[in-house]
């Protein structure tokens, strides 16, 4: 589900128009991150790192509408209610990857039901 953003009423219309009409933009980030308490939690609860990492990133993304914007097939600005994660898994035997997606659930244990 999503809602269509009325660009005429959108408070960031000027910025949206500038970046979509004048600049090809993307973003990337590289940071040093201390995950020791996160890792401690995972190990104490017998969880695996990768699914917990996917859940944590998904929870962060879903906390902010600005991370849930997209353009629909008619080039209208939309905001999704929920972003479901897509990620890759590696197959050791064939040395290939598969792309998967999982329904996002805010509760970690509920999220694991879908993994």
C-alpha positions in Angstrom: 0.0 0.0 0.0 1.1 3.5 -0.6 -0.2 7.1 -0.7 0.3 9.5 -3.6 2.0 12.7 -2.5 0.4 15.9 -3.8 3.4 17.7 -5.2 1.6 21.0 -5.1 1.2 20.7 -1.3 4.5 18.9 -0.6 6.7 21.0 1.6 9.9 19.8 -0.1 8.5 20.3 -3.7 11.3 22.8 -4.6 14.0 20.3 -3.6 12.2 17.4 -5.2 11.9 19.3 -8.5 15.6 20.4 -8.4 17.0 16.9 -7.8 14.7 15.1 -10.2 15.0 17.6 -13.0 18.6 18.8 -12.7 20.8 16.2 -11.1 21.1 12.4 -11.4 21.5 11.6 -7.7 22.1 8.6 -5.5 23.6 8.1 -2.1 26.0 5.7 -0.5 27.5 5.7 2.9 30.5 4.0 4.5 30.9 4.3 8.3 32.7 2.6 11.1 30.0 1.1 13.3 30.4 -0.4 16.7 28.0 -3.4 16.8 29.4 -5.1 19.9 26.2 -4.7 21.9 24.2 -5.8 18.9 26.4 -8.8 18.4 26.2 -9.6 22.2 22.4 -9.6 21.9 22.5 -11.9 18.9 24.8 -14.4 20.5 22.9 -14.4 23.8 19.7 -15.2 22.0 21.1 -17.7 19.6 20.2 -15.6 16.5 22.2 -15.3 13.3 23.9 -12.0 12.4 22.7 -11.6 8.8 18.9 -11.9 9.4 19.2 -9.6 12.5 21.2 -7.1 10.4 18.5 -7.2 7.7 15.8 -6.7 10.3 17.6 -3.8 12.0 18.2 -2.0 8.7 14.6 -2.6 7.7 13.3 -1.2 11.0 15.4 1.9 10.6 14.2 2.5 7.0 10.6 2.0 8.0 10.8 4.5 10.8 11.2 7.4 8.3 8.8 8.3 5.5 11.6 9.9 3.5 13.2 6.5 3.0 10.0 5.0 1.7 9.4 7.4 -1.3 9.4 6.2 -4.9 7.9 7.1 -8.3 5.1 5.0 -9.6 4.7 4.0 -13.3 3.1 7.5 -14.0 6.0 9.3 -12.4 3.9 10.4 -9.4 5.7 10.7 -6.1 4.4 8.0 -3.7 5.2 7.0 -0.1 4.9 3.3 0.7 3.4 2.3 4.0 6.0 -0.4 4.5 9.2 -1.3 2.8 9.9 -5.0 2.7 13.6 -6.0 2.5 15.2 -7.6 -0.5 18.7 -9.1 0.0 21.0 -11.8 -1.4 22.1 -15.1 0.0 25.2 -17.0 -1.1 25.1 -20.7 -2.1 28.4 -22.2 -1.1 27.9 -25.3 -3.3 27.4 -23.5 -6.6 29.1 -20.2 -5.6 26.1 -18.2 -6.8 23.7 -15.8 -5.2 19.9 -15.6 -5.0 17.9 -12.5 -4.4 15.1 -12.9 -1.8 12.6 -10.7 -0.2 10.9 -11.0 3.2 7.7 -9.4 4.6 8.9 -6.8 7.1 7.6 -7.1 10.7 8.7 -4.7 13.4 9.0 -7.5 16.0 12.2 -9.5 15.4 10.6 -12.9 16.2 7.7 -12.2 13.9 10.1 -11.2 11.1 12.0 -14.5 11.5 8.8 -16.4 10.7 9.1 -15.2 7.1 12.8 -16.0 6.8 
